Amino acid sequence: MVTKPAPATPTPLRIDRHAELARKIAAVLAPACTETLPAVTFTITGIIQATEVAAQKVLDEVDRIVAARNDLCTALAGLDPFVSAGPEAGTACTTVIEALRTLSARIEPIVGAMEFQDLTAQHLRATIDAVQGLREQLLDMLHGLDVEVAGQAAPVKITAKIGAPASSSPWRQALADQLLNERAPVPAPTRAE
């Protein structure tokens, strides 16, 4: 009969190596679970909220433009009896009608373009879910190694690295000023009297 050798008892050196490996893993994963991953979630949530606010502002302005266009159409219809007064009035009326058609054609693509926000939010929410799932898996792994992980830290690590809107980033203002100056209308030359 063949006897099986007794299982090897862990030597102190082997236990020390496992403990050291667990400490190294904990040193890397604990900050990821308490700082980095919550900060990523916080930052992405902020991006979703910012795009929702921006999209809503654009759509509100489009509504105001449509209302102004409708008022202009109503006023133009009220001028109809006076248009037959002369050829210049008819030409002006045709120009206004064409301008209104052009304006209407420009409004529809703006509303359609705002659909990006819903799609972006869907993708970002899926990313948040993935990050939260990863965090839960890492926490389970750390608990399996008998590593106690403190609660979630304030989510500032990532936002500070990328220069979130709440952080000080003077380069952003300089860039915004430059873009506004490039898009500013050129003043019309004044006529010397």
PyMOL commands that set and color helices and strands:
alter all, ss='L'
color gray80, all
select helices_A, chain A and resi 12-78+80-83+87-113+116-144+157-162+170-183
alter helices_A, ss='H'
color red, helices_A
deselect
rebuild
show_as cartoon
